[in-house]
């Protein structure tokens, strides 16, 4: 039920009792004005319901369709276990739980017309998730190499923290976003989700992906420190080492990435995927 506060009820009552004279106003006009004042409903303030607050911390991932196998979910869970010391719960939202390790908490995805793949990401902005607290979303094609706890502690009052898109490596003032790793308070962006749902057909038709929608509609946000999350193929390896092999982009040779001191996550946006890469660093960490 919505909370309703009646504003200044005593003052309203007193003002109705007191005689107010307006220069030039006749007695009949004053009586008519008084009748009108008595018929006016006191002003009310409608307070929107507030979602219950929780200190729980959740890592969530999304698996839809066959682009990534259950192996990606299982290995992401393993990496999160190795690199968290806080009490953090891991969840996978999927329409197919086959092959996912039994110790992983799985949840069904809602059926939303025309919504597939990454277009489910706006749903995580809603208040429909079956838990409350802080959500750290991780794409399946990431490799974790160091502690994740700092992603929950960083700028805790910020509603939405996300990656500055990796084109930053070529354009210093690039301000777009990459949604491979983001954090928010669950339910805090319900109005933005409602905007997506109300226009989803047009949005899906016009925009290449979910992060284009986020960029246009989900301000304000904060960026993660750039050394924490880096592009494997553009920032950790040299993009000039990439080539097409049988129609699939991969590195020409086995290589050794540059790791920043405070780095925790490598993102494999596009190809190659972690399962395609034979670099020793990837094999060591993606398990």
N, C-alpha and C positions, 0 to 999 in steps of 0.2 A: 504494500500500500504506500502511496506517495505521502510524505510528510507535508503538512500544511501549517504555516505559521500566520496567524492573523496579526497584521501590523498596526501598532498604535491604536488599539481598540479603545483605551481609556480616553486618549486625546480626541478620537473621532466622536465618542459619546459626548464629551464636554463641549466640543465645537457645535454639536447639534443643539445642545441645551442653551448655549449662550446666544444672545441676540446680536446679530451683526447688521449694522446699518450701512447702506451704500448710498452716497450722495445722489440725490435726484430720484431715488427709487420710491415708488408709491407704496402704500400699505398693502394693496392687493398684489403688487409685484413681489413684495417681500414675503407674503404668505405663499405665493406660488413657488418662490425659490425654496422656502423651507420644506414644502411638500416634496420637491424634487430631491433635496438633500437627504431627507429621511428614506427615500426609496432607493438610494445608491447603496450597493453592497460594499462593505469594507474591503479594502485592498488585501490581497493574499499573496503570499510568496510560495511558489511551488518548488520544493526541493527534490532534485532528481535522486533516485535510489543509488546508494553507494555500495559497490560490491565489497564483500568481506575481504579484509586485508589478510595476507598470509606471508610468512617469512620463508615458506617452502621454496626450494630452488629446483628447477626442472630443466633438463636438456631434452629437446625434442627433435625428431627428424621426420621426414616425409618420404614414403616410398609408394609410388603409384605406377602401375603398368610394369613393363619389362625392361625399361632402360637400365635399371640397376638391379642386380640380383640380391637375394637375402644375405649373401656374403658381405655386401657393403654395410648392411645394418649391423650384422654381428661384429664386424671389425670396428665399426664406429663405436659400438658399445664397449668393446675391449679397450680401445684407445682412451675413451672417457674414464673408464675405471682406473687405468694406469696413471692418468694425469689429473685426478681430482682428489683432494683431501677432505673437502667439505661433504656434508650429507646431501648429495644431489641425486635426484631420481631421473632415470633415463626412460624415455617413451618413444615408441614408433607409431605413427599414424599411417595406416595402410588399408587397402581393400583386399590384401592377400597376405596372410601370415605364414604361408608355406615356407619352410626352411629357416625361419627366424628362431634363434635360440629361445628355449623355454623360459629362461630367467629374464627376458626382456618384456617389459610391460607394453602391450600393443593395444591400440584403440582403432575402431573402424572410422573411416572417413565418411563424412556426411555425403549424401547423394545430392549434388547441385548441378542442374542442367548446364551443359557446355563447359563445366569446370573439370579440367584434367591437369595432371602434371604440376608444373610450377604455379599454375593458376589457383592451386589450393593454398598457396602461401597467404593471401589476404585473409583466409579463414582464421589464421592464427592471431589476427588482430581482433577477433570477436570475443564476446564473453561466453561463448558456447563450449569452451574446453571443459573437460570433466574435472578440473582441479584449479586451484588458485595459487598465486605466488609469482615468482619471477621466472620467465621463460628465456632460455638461450636456444635459439634455433641454429642447427648445423645442417648444411647440405651433406648428402651422402658421399660426394666426391672430394672430401677433405682428408688430409693426413695430419694427425695431431702429434706433435713432437715434444711438448712441454706443458706446464701446468695451465689448467683452465679456470681455476678459482678466481683469478684476477678479472675475468670477464663478468663475473657477478659483482665484484667489488668496485669496478671502475664507474665513476660518476653515478652513484646509486640513485640520485634524484632525477636522472634523465629518463624520460619515458621510453625513448627509442634510440638505440645505439646500433650503428651499422657500418659496413665497410665503405670507404671511399673507393669508387670503382678503379679497377687496375689500369685503365687508360691513364691514370695518374703517372705511370712510369714514362709516358710519352708527352703528356700535357700537364704542366705544373699546376695550372689553375683549374683542372678538371674537377667538377663538383658533383658528378653523377654518383649513384650508389650501386653496390653489388650486394645482393641479399643472401649470399652464402652463409654469413654469420651475422645474426642480429639478436638483440635482447630487448625485452619489453616487460612491463607489468601486465599480466594477463587481464584482459578486459578493458584496458585503459584506452584503447583505440576503437571501441565499438562503433562510434559514429563514422569512422573512415571505412570500416567494413560494410556498414549499411550503405554508404555511398557506392562502394564497389558493387554490391549486390543489385542495387537499383539501376546500375548502368553497365552491368557485366557484359552483356552482348556487344554493346558498342565498344567497351574497353578491350575485350578480347579480339574484336575485329581490327581495331586501330593500332594497338600497341604490341610490340614484339614479345614482351614478357612482363612478369610480375614486378620486376624492379623499375620498369618504366612507369607503371602505375604508382608505385611507392614514391618515386621521385617527384611526381606531379601532385600527389595528394596526401603525403604522410609527414609533412613538416609539422613541428620542428624535430630535428634529430641531432645526434652527436656522432662523430666518426670515431672508430677505434684508432688507437695509435698505429701508424702504418707498419711499424716493425713487428707488431703482434701477429698480423694476418697478411700473408704475401702470396702473390701469384707464383705457382711453381714454374710455369713455362715462360713467363715474362719478366719476373723479378729474381727468381732463384736460379733459373737456368737462362741461357742466352736464347732469345727467340730465333736467332739466326741458325740455331742448331736443329730447327724443326723442318720436316719435309713430309710430303705425302707418300705413304707406302700402301699400295693396293687400295687407294682411295681413302686411307685413314691417316690422319696427321699424327706423327710421332717423332721422337728425337732420332737423329741420324746415328748417333753413337751413345753408348753408356756414358753418363757424366756425373759430376759431383756438384750439388747445388751450394749456393752461398747461403749460410744460415746467420740471421741477425741474432744478436745477444739475447734480446727479449722475445724472440719469435716463438709462437706456440702452434700456429696453424699454417699449413700450406693448402691453397685452394687450386684444384684442377678444373678450372672452368673450361668447357669445351674439351677437345681431345688434345693429348692423350688423357685417359682416365688412369687412376692409380694402378688398376689391374693390367694396363697396357705397358706400364713403364718398368724397365728393368734396372733402373739406377739403384745401386746398393742402399742409398739412404731411404728410398721409398720402400724397398723390400723390408728393411729393418724396422721401419716405423708403422707401415700399414699392415697391421696384424692384430 
